[in-house]
Amino acid sequence: MKKISLYVMLFVVVYGSIELLANCGLILLKKYVYLDYYPNDVLSERHASAINELIDLKSNNYTIYSSSLGWTIKPNDVSKLYQANAAGIRSTKNYTKIPEKGILRMSSYGDSYTHCDDVSNDETWQIYIENSDAKLEVINFGVGGYGTDQSFLRYLETTNQYKTDYVLIGYMTENLARNVNTFRPFYVPMSGLPLTKPRFLVKNDTLTLIPNYMRKLDEYKNILNNPQGVTRKLGVNDYFYNNGYQSNIFDWSPILRILKIAKKIVKLKFTDNAINKNGIYNENSEAFIVTSKLIDEFYNRVINDGAIPIILVFPHNKDIARYQSNDKKQYLPLIKYFDSKGFKYIDLMDVLGDKDMEELFNGHYSPYANGLVASKILSYIKNIDEYKFVRFKTEKRIID
């Protein structure tokens, strides 16, 4: 009995020590790597509160629910920095369907780097372009948090409402991940947007739309009442849900939690379907295949609609830091893909990559960085062959 008691005590001490070390590991991961234990089927109090406000229409957020896009911009809204017009477009003015006489119009679509988060309306790169030439007009259709899929769908919803000469397709280099996500918290657990979104699948080299799961605002009550059941349905086509973990009765154990986190990291970083491999896009991943096909469809649809598409590649702060450190671009495979297709694009690393990081970022791009973006777009457009043709077409449109 003494021997058994000794073994039991030894087991308790060893096991307890391992649990303690695992708990310390969780604390360190959260503090220094910003990794925490977030099961996909658990709705945080913060997210539940945000959803309740959304349902009760008590939220004063600039961003609101959209049945088709997941979320969009509230019409006629004024926040601390942003102002939207009657159509939910970031602008202090409303736009006519046809540009006014002598005006060359560009329409820009994308996420927060197109919307120009963290700067005022008069510090966006769109306004800087407009201020450079009274004959230029740039409509800002950007919406924070969007993937390329939502940007494409927003284009499809608005293209017949606003005739344009150029379409600027904003692509921020992290959009690749968003394009295989259906519920924002699966991908970004601390997201301020606990909302669902549409996404596309590629089947037989054809894009297939998976519509936004929450087709009515009132349906969000279901996720409040049954988070495990609803998240399971939401996760069917979500890359991060399928490579993540769910809660269970043993979650009290730090060992189990840290093992779940480790397993998720291995799945996301080291499998054949990993979004990035060795610091660059994995061309064989679903995310790359879906994204390249999305941009194909977007680009060619713009051409078919009679406008000229230009892809804008927005590097984020980590991209620029990496480039300044080792001259490496994680998104290089996509740039090579654009070259192979003959797409018109602007890699904004060309004008941002050698600048001081503190000058470039104010959360998102600073007014200084937006000025550089505007200058690059202007110089590019004025040097492409179609520029004179579009000028002619614009004047002809006015005459007709």
C-alpha positions, 0 to 999 in steps of 0.5 A, a space after each residue: 500500500 505504501 508503494 502504491 501511495 508513493 506512485 500515486 503521489 508521484 503521479 499527482 506531482 508529475 501530472 500537476 507540474 505538467 498542468 502547471 507548465 501548460 498553464 504557464 505556456 498558455 499565459 505566455 502564448 497569450 501575452 507574447 504571441 497573442 494566441 489564446 484558447 478559442 473553441 469555434 463553437 463558443 460565442 464570447 460575451 463580447 460577440 453575443 453583446 454585439 449580435 444583440 445590439 445588431 438585432 435590436 438595432 441599438 448599435 450605432 456602428 458605421 458598419 451594419 448587417 447585409 443579407 447578401 454581403 454579410 455587412 456593409 456601410 450604414 447610409 448617411 452615417 457620420 462617425 468620428 472619422 468617416 462619413 457615408 452618403 445616402 447609398 452607403 458609400 464613403 463620401 460627403 456627396 452623392 453620385 449620379 449614375 452617369 458622370 457629369 460632363 468632362 469627368 473621368 470616373 474611377 470606382 474602387 472596391 476592396 477592404 479597409 485599405 480601399 475604404 482607408 480606415 483610420 484616416 478622415 474622408 479628406 485623407 483617403 487616397 481616392 480624395 487625393 486623386 480627385 484633388 489632383 485633377 478636377 476632371 477625375 472622380 473616384 468612388 470609394 466602395 471599400 468596406 472594412 473587413 471584406 474579402 475579395 469575394 465580398 468586394 466582387 459581390 458589392 461590385 455586381 450589386 452596384 455596377 449598374 447603378 454607377 457607370 464608370 471608366 476604371 475599376 480599381 480592384 483593391 487586394 490587401 495581401 491578407 485577403 487570401 485567408 478571408 476568401 475561405 472564411 464564412 464566419 469572421 470569429 472562426 478566423 479572427 476570434 477577437 474580431 469586432 465583426 461577429 458576422 457571417 459572410 458569403 464565400 465562393 468554392 471552385 468546382 470543375 474550374 468554376 466559381 460556385 457561390 455559397 450565399 451568406 448563411 444569415 439571410 435575415 437579421 433576425 436569424 442571428 438569434 439562432 446562434 445566441 440560443 444554440 451556438 454549437 449547432 449553428 457554428 457547426 453548420 456555419 463551419 461546413 465550408 469554412 477553412 478555419 473551422 475545419 482546421 480548428 477545434 471545438 470545446 469539450 468537458 475536459 477543457 479545464 485541463 491546460 494540457 488539453 487546451 495547449 495540445 488543441 492549439 498546437 494541433 491547430 497550428 500544425 494544420 494551418 501551417 504545415 499541411 498541403 492545404 496550408 495558406 502559406 508555406 515557407 513564408 509565401 503563398 501556397 499555390 496548391 492551397 484552396 485559398 490561392 485557387 479560390 482567390 486567383 479564380 475570384 480575381 479572374 472573374 472580377 477582372 473579366 467581368 469589369 472588361 465585359 461591362 465596358 470599363 478598364 480593371 486595375 488590381 491594386 495590391 496593398 501590402 500590410 505592415 508585416 509585408 513591408 517589414 519582411 520586405 525591408 528585412 529580406 527583400 521577400 514578398 509572401 504574395 509573389 506567386 499571385 503577382 506571377 499569376 497576374 503577369 501570366 494572365 496579362 492583368 493590369 496591376 499596381 504592386 504598391 510595395 514599389 512605393 511603400 517598401 523603402 519608406 519608414 514604417 512609422 510614417 506609413 502606418 496609423 493603424 492602417 495607411 497614414 495620410 502620407 502613405 495614402 498620398 503615395 498610393 494616389 500618386 502611384 495610381 495617377 502615374 500608372 493610369 496616365 501611362 497606360 495605352 487606354 488612358 487616351 481612349 478612355 478620355 475620348 470615350 468619356 467625351 463621346 459619352 457626353 456628346 451621345 
